[in-house]
Amino acid sequence: MTQSSHSMLHPKPLTKEHFAGFGDVIELADANPIEINDGNCLRYSDLAAINIDDTGKTGISLFDAKAYISPLLLTYVERHPLGSQAFLPTNNDPYLVIVAADNNGEAQAPEVFVTSGYQGVNYYRNTWHGVLTPIESRSLFVVVDYIGKGSNLQEFEYATPYLIDFGSI
């Protein structure tokens, strides 16, 4: 398959408004912190709604992800029916956020966002999304998601893959 047979996608900045149908953008913008620890720390509370099926529990994991090179060939997306999935970067490097609307169990054309480096995301339950995609360097993420029994992973393979060009970011 040649590059010309793929649809080319270009990331756009991640904003709460553009991402609202897929999940929460976790960031400090517009948050109202409270001072704690004798004024030495600001607490930003309740920035995302974690939602899991009652058959499991909420767990905290670490994901150590290798950086991707542009252009990225997107062949599939995945979703998690038993719980939302939040990704919080431990560094300030931007990464791609790839999501797709659902139509009767099939992922539609993807949308691609790039974070500011100071943003996390929380994918709603059953939201089609790409894999964790750092673009500058290997990155460590704190992940809050469903831990439990049952199949919490569904994958959808695109008949025609997409190319994501993030080389000019």
C-alpha positions as CSV (number, residue, x, y, z in Angstrom):
1,M,0.0,0.0,0.0
2,T,1.4,3.4,-0.9
3,Q,1.3,6.5,1.2
4,S,-1.2,8.1,-1.2
5,S,-3.8,5.4,-0.5
6,H,-4.1,6.6,3.1
7,S,-6.1,9.4,4.5
8,M,-3.8,12.0,6.0
9,L,-4.7,13.4,9.4
10,H,-3.1,16.4,11.2
11,P,-3.4,16.9,15.0
12,K,-5.2,19.9,16.4
13,P,-4.7,21.4,19.9
14,L,-6.5,19.5,22.6
15,T,-9.3,21.6,24.2
16,K,-12.1,20.7,26.5
17,E,-14.7,21.8,24.0
18,H,-13.4,19.7,21.1
19,F,-12.8,16.7,23.3
20,A,-16.1,16.8,25.3
21,G,-17.8,13.9,23.4
22,F,-14.9,11.5,24.1
23,G,-13.9,12.3,27.7
24,D,-12.4,14.8,30.1
25,V,-9.3,17.0,29.5
26,I,-7.3,17.0,32.7
27,E,-5.6,20.3,33.1
28,L,-5.2,23.2,35.5
29,A,-6.8,25.8,33.2
30,D,-10.1,27.0,34.7
31,A,-9.6,24.9,37.8
32,N,-10.2,26.4,41.3
33,P,-7.5,25.2,43.6
34,I,-7.6,25.2,47.4
35,E,-4.5,25.8,49.5
36,I,-3.4,22.9,51.6
37,N,-0.3,22.0,53.7
38,D,0.0,25.4,55.3
39,G,-0.3,27.2,52.0
40,N,2.7,25.2,50.4
41,C,0.5,23.3,48.0
42,L,-2.5,23.9,45.7
43,R,-5.0,21.0,45.4
44,Y,-6.9,20.8,42.1
45,S,-9.8,18.4,42.9
46,D,-12.2,16.4,40.8
47,L,-10.7,17.1,37.4
48,A,-12.2,14.0,35.8
49,A,-15.0,11.5,36.4
50,I,-13.6,8.0,36.8
51,N,-16.4,5.5,35.9
52,I,-16.1,1.8,36.2
53,D,-18.3,-1.3,36.1
54,D,-19.3,-2.6,39.5
55,T,-17.5,-5.9,38.8
56,G,-14.0,-4.4,39.3
57,K,-12.2,-1.6,41.1
58,T,-10.3,1.5,40.2
59,G,-6.6,0.9,40.0
60,I,-3.5,3.1,39.4
61,S,-0.9,1.8,37.0
62,L,2.3,3.2,35.3
63,F,2.7,3.0,31.6
64,D,6.2,3.4,30.1
65,A,5.7,4.3,26.5
66,K,8.2,4.6,23.6
67,A,8.0,7.7,21.4
68,Y,6.5,7.4,17.9
69,I,7.9,8.8,14.7
70,S,5.9,10.9,12.1
71,P,4.0,9.9,10.1
72,L,2.2,7.3,12.3
73,L,0.2,4.6,10.5
74,L,-3.0,4.2,12.4
75,T,-4.4,0.7,11.7
76,Y,-6.7,0.2,14.7
77,V,-8.3,1.8,17.8
78,E,-9.5,0.3,21.0
79,R,-12.0,0.9,23.7
80,H,-12.8,-0.3,27.2
81,P,-16.5,-1.2,28.0
82,L,-16.0,-1.8,31.8
83,G,-14.4,1.5,32.8
84,S,-13.1,4.9,31.8
85,Q,-9.3,5.3,31.4
86,A,-7.3,8.3,32.5
87,F,-3.8,9.1,31.4
88,L,-1.6,11.6,33.3
89,P,1.8,12.3,32.0
90,T,4.7,12.6,34.5
91,N,6.7,14.8,32.2
92,N,5.7,17.9,30.2
93,D,6.2,16.5,26.7
94,P,3.2,16.7,24.2
95,Y,1.6,13.5,23.1
96,L,-1.1,12.6,20.6
97,V,-4.7,11.8,21.6
98,I,-6.5,9.8,19.0
99,V,-10.3,9.2,19.3
100,A,-13.2,8.1,17.1
101,A,-16.9,8.3,17.4
102,D,-18.9,5.0,17.5
103,N,-21.5,3.9,15.0
104,N,-23.2,0.6,16.1
105,G,-19.9,-0.9,17.4
106,E,-17.7,0.4,14.7
107,A,-15.2,3.2,15.0
108,Q,-15.6,6.1,12.6
109,A,-12.9,8.3,11.2
110,P,-10.5,9.3,13.9
111,E,-9.9,12.8,15.3
112,V,-6.3,13.6,16.4
113,F,-5.3,16.1,19.1
114,V,-2.0,17.1,20.5
115,T,-1.6,18.0,24.1
116,S,0.2,21.0,25.4
117,G,2.4,18.8,27.5
118,Y,0.5,19.9,30.7
119,Q,-2.7,18.0,29.9
120,G,-4.0,14.5,30.7
121,V,-7.1,12.8,29.4
122,N,-9.8,10.6,30.7
123,Y,-11.5,8.5,28.0
124,Y,-15.2,7.8,28.8
125,R,-16.2,4.2,28.9
126,N,-16.6,2.7,25.4
127,T,-14.7,5.6,23.7
128,W,-12.7,4.4,20.7
129,H,-9.1,5.7,21.1
130,G,-5.6,5.1,19.8
131,V,-2.8,3.7,21.8
132,L,-0.7,5.9,24.1
133,T,1.4,8.0,21.7
134,P,4.3,10.1,23.0
135,I,5.9,12.1,20.2
136,E,9.1,13.6,21.6
137,S,10.6,11.0,23.9
138,R,9.9,7.9,25.9
139,S,7.3,9.0,28.5
140,L,5.9,7.7,31.8
141,F,2.2,8.0,32.5
142,V,0.1,7.4,35.5
143,V,-3.0,5.5,34.4
144,V,-6.3,5.3,36.4
145,D,-8.6,2.6,35.1
146,Y,-10.7,-0.5,35.6
147,I,-9.0,-3.5,37.3
148,G,-11.0,-6.7,37.5
149,K,-12.6,-9.7,35.8
150,G,-14.1,-9.7,32.3
151,S,-12.9,-8.5,29.0
152,N,-12.3,-4.8,29.1
153,L,-10.6,-4.5,25.7
154,Q,-12.2,-4.3,22.3
155,E,-10.3,-3.5,19.1
156,F,-11.5,-2.2,15.8
157,E,-9.2,-2.5,12.7
158,Y,-9.7,0.1,10.0
159,A,-10.2,-1.3,6.5
160,T,-8.0,1.6,5.2
161,P,-5.4,2.8,7.7
162,Y,-4.8,6.5,8.4
163,L,-1.5,8.4,8.3
164,I,-1.1,10.9,11.0
165,D,1.5,13.6,10.2
166,F,2.8,15.3,13.4
167,G,6.2,16.2,12.0
168,S,5.5,19.9,12.1
169,I,4.4,20.1,15.7
